[in-house]
Amino acid sequence: MAVYIYSITFKDHPLRLDGLEGVGASPSPLRTVTAGPLCAVVSDAPEKLRPKRRDIGRHQEIQQSLLADGTVLPLRFGYTAPDEDAVREALEERGDEYAERLHQLENCAEYNLKASQDEEMLLREILAQSETARQLNDAIRDGTAPPDAAVRLGELVANEVRARQEALASGVIEALRPFAREIDSSPPAGTDFLSVSFLVSDEQDELFLATELSLAHQMGEGFEFRLNGPLPPYSFS
């Protein structure tokens, strides 16, 4: 029977699975598949699994519970295998790789940081600090601009926004880099200029959080920092 895979751990992990429900409309009990020093937490795979909020929440709850007790190599939502033998075979074939990664993730959690800047404030800054942008904007407003002025202004502003946001993102990452074992950046979405995950050890946790809070205060009004964590280290698995 097909199985749904949640996490890989070392066999000596406490694995307190009582009270946790697996994914699916009729969740089956969680169980483990072991091979050598490794262990996979699995359940029966439900048919026609969809990323519903209920099931994503259950998946996340299991990961958080396992993380609270020890090191985990979490799999993202939706991973299945044909049967337990296939899981056991994967643990045997890639055992050294999984074990090495678990050691690298030991006593660590992921923090994901997203940041945005108020668009109107950013535009005001550009118009105040760029003579060319200000002149084009004034000419457009008073009707004396050449036909291509709006296009030129749009390109200039877009380039300024990109350059400023890249500089802001780089500054935030560099300030937090000393407190992270690893960093994983992804393209920001929407109005965000930053989307980055940090792998932070227990020893650096307080310094990381204090520095992030200090950065948010230093950036001041018009900036929004959204920190999510501690999380299972999905981005580093």
matplotlib code that plots the C-alpha trace (Angstrom):
import matplotlib.pyplot as plt

x = [0.0, 1.2, 2.6, 2.8, 6.2, 6.5, 10.1, 13.3, 15.0, 17.7, 16.3, 17.1, 14.7, 11.9, 9.3, 6.3, 3.6, 0.6, -2.2, -1.0, -3.3, -2.0, -3.3, -6.5, -10.2, -9.8, -6.3, -4.4, -2.1, 1.5, 4.2, 7.9, 10.0, 13.6, 16.8, 20.2, 20.4, 17.6, 13.8, 11.0, 7.7, 4.9, 1.2, -1.1, -1.3, -4.9, -6.4, -6.7, -4.8, -5.2, -3.4, -6.4, -5.8, -6.7, -4.1, -1.4, -2.0, -1.7, 1.5, 2.9, 1.8, 3.6, 6.8, 6.6, 6.1, 9.0, 11.2, 10.4, 12.0, 15.0, 16.5, 14.3, 14.8, 11.3, 9.7, 7.3, 3.6, 2.7, 5.6, 4.5, 6.1, 4.6, 5.1, 7.2, 9.8, 10.4, 10.9, 13.3, 15.2, 15.6, 16.8, 19.4, 20.6, 20.8, 21.5, 24.9, 23.5, 20.5, 22.6, 25.1, 22.3, 20.7, 24.0, 24.2, 20.7, 21.3, 19.8, 18.7, 15.4, 14.4, 13.3, 11.7, 11.9, 9.9, 10.1, 8.4, 8.5, 5.5, 5.3, 4.3, 7.1, 9.6, 8.3, 8.6, 12.2, 13.1, 11.5, 13.2, 16.7, 16.7, 16.8, 16.0, 12.9, 11.7, 12.1, 10.2, 7.5, 7.0, 6.9, 4.3, 2.2, 2.3, 1.8, 5.2, 6.7, 7.8, 5.7, 8.1, 8.3, 6.0, 7.8, 11.2, 10.0, 8.5, 11.8, 13.8, 11.6, 11.5, 15.4, 15.6, 13.2, 15.1, 18.4, 17.2, 15.4, 18.4, 20.6, 18.1, 17.8, 21.6, 22.0, 19.4, 20.9, 24.5, 23.4, 21.8, 24.3, 26.7, 23.9, 22.9, 24.6, 23.0, 20.9, 18.4, 17.0, 14.0, 12.5, 10.3, 6.6, 4.2, 5.5, 8.2, 11.8, 13.1, 12.2, 14.9, 15.2, 17.9, 19.1, 19.7, 21.1, 19.8, 23.0, 22.5, 18.7, 18.5, 21.1, 19.4, 16.0, 17.4, 19.2, 16.2, 14.1, 16.7, 16.9, 13.1, 13.2, 16.1, 14.3, 11.5, 8.1, 7.1, 8.8, 7.2, 9.2, 7.4, 9.4, 8.0, 9.7, 11.1, 10.1, 11.2, 14.1, 12.2, 14.4, 17.5, 16.4]
y = [0.0, 3.5, 5.5, 9.2, 10.4, 13.2, 13.3, 11.5, 11.3, 9.3, 6.2, 7.5, 10.4, 10.3, 9.9, 10.8, 10.2, 9.5, 12.0, 13.2, 12.6, 11.9, 13.6, 12.6, 12.6, 9.3, 9.6, 6.4, 6.2, 7.4, 4.8, 4.5, 2.7, 2.1, 1.2, 1.3, 4.4, 6.2, 6.3, 7.7, 8.8, 7.7, 6.9, 5.3, 7.5, 8.7, 8.6, 11.8, 13.9, 17.6, 20.5, 21.4, 23.6, 20.8, 18.4, 21.0, 21.9, 18.3, 17.9, 21.0, 20.0, 16.7, 18.4, 20.9, 18.2, 16.2, 19.3, 20.1, 16.8, 16.6, 17.0, 16.3, 16.2, 17.4, 16.6, 19.1, 18.3, 15.6, 13.1, 9.5, 6.1, 2.9, 1.0, 0.7, -1.3, 1.6, 3.9, 1.4, 1.1, 4.8, 5.1, 2.4, 3.7, 7.4, 6.7, 8.4, 11.5, 11.7, 11.1, 13.8, 16.3, 15.5, 16.2, 19.5, 20.4, 19.3, 21.8, 24.1, 25.6, 27.7, 31.3, 32.9, 36.6, 38.7, 42.5, 45.3, 49.0, 51.3, 52.1, 55.7, 56.4, 54.8, 56.8, 60.0, 59.2, 58.6, 61.9, 63.8, 62.3, 62.0, 65.3, 63.7, 61.9, 65.0, 67.1, 64.6, 64.2, 68.0, 68.4, 65.7, 67.3, 70.8, 69.6, 70.6, 67.1, 65.5, 62.6, 59.9, 61.5, 59.0, 56.0, 57.5, 58.3, 54.8, 53.1, 55.4, 54.7, 51.0, 50.9, 53.0, 50.8, 47.6, 49.0, 50.3, 47.2, 45.0, 47.1, 46.9, 43.2, 42.7, 44.9, 43.0, 39.6, 40.7, 42.0, 38.6, 36.3, 36.0, 34.3, 31.7, 28.5, 28.7, 31.1, 30.4, 33.3, 33.2, 35.8, 38.1, 38.3, 41.2, 44.4, 42.5, 43.3, 40.4, 36.7, 34.7, 31.8, 31.4, 28.2, 29.2, 27.1, 27.1, 28.9, 31.8, 32.0, 34.9, 37.0, 36.4, 37.4, 40.5, 41.6, 41.1, 43.2, 45.9, 46.0, 46.4, 49.3, 51.0, 50.8, 52.7, 53.7, 52.5, 49.2, 45.9, 42.9, 39.6, 36.8, 33.3, 30.7, 28.6, 26.2, 22.8, 23.4, 22.8, 25.1, 23.3, 19.6]
z = [0.0, -0.8, 2.1, 2.8, 4.1, 6.6, 7.9, 8.2, 11.6, 13.4, 15.0, 18.5, 18.0, 20.7, 18.0, 20.2, 17.6, 19.9, 19.5, 16.0, 13.0, 9.5, 6.4, 4.6, 5.3, 7.3, 8.7, 9.5, 12.5, 12.1, 12.1, 11.4, 8.8, 9.8, 8.0, 9.8, 12.0, 10.1, 10.5, 8.3, 9.8, 7.5, 7.4, 4.8, 1.8, 1.2, -2.2, -4.2, -1.7, -2.3, -0.5, 1.7, 4.7, 7.1, 5.6, 5.2, 8.9, 10.0, 8.0, 9.6, 13.1, 12.8, 11.6, 14.5, 17.1, 15.8, 15.7, 19.3, 20.4, 18.1, 14.6, 11.6, 7.9, 6.9, 3.6, 2.0, 1.7, -0.8, -0.8, -1.2, -1.9, -3.4, -0.1, 3.0, 1.1, -1.3, 1.7, 3.4, 0.1, -0.2, 3.4, 2.6, -0.7, 0.4, 4.1, 4.2, 2.5, 4.8, 7.9, 6.9, 6.4, 9.7, 11.4, 9.6, 10.8, 14.4, 16.9, 14.1, 13.0, 10.0, 10.2, 7.1, 6.7, 4.3, 4.1, 2.2, 1.9, 1.4, -2.3, -1.9, 0.5, -1.9, -4.8, -2.8, -1.9, -5.6, -6.7, -3.8, -4.5, -8.3, -10.2, -13.5, -12.1, -10.4, -13.6, -15.7, -13.1, -12.9, -16.7, -16.9, -14.3, -15.9, -19.4, -20.8, -21.1, -24.4, -25.7, -24.3, -20.8, -19.1, -20.5, -19.5, -16.0, -15.7, -16.7, -14.4, -11.4, -12.1, -12.3, -9.1, -7.2, -8.3, -7.3, -3.9, -3.0, -4.0, -1.8, 1.1, 0.8, 0.7, 3.8, 5.8, 4.8, 5.6, 9.0, 9.9, 8.1, 11.2, 13.2, 10.5, 9.5, 6.0, 4.0, 1.2, -0.8, -3.1, -5.5, -3.4, -4.4, -4.6, -3.0, -1.0, -1.6, 0.5, 0.9, 2.7, 5.0, 7.7, 9.3, 12.9, 15.7, 19.2, 20.3, 17.9, 18.2, 20.7, 18.9, 15.6, 16.9, 18.7, 15.5, 13.3, 15.7, 15.8, 12.0, 11.8, 14.3, 12.4, 9.1, 10.7, 9.5, 6.0, 6.3, 7.3, 8.5, 8.7, 10.5, 10.7, 12.8, 14.3, 11.6, 10.5, 8.1, 4.8, 2.8, 3.9, 3.6]

ax = plt.figure().add_subplot(projection="3d")
ax.plot(x, y, z, "-o")
ax.set_aspect("equal")
plt.show()
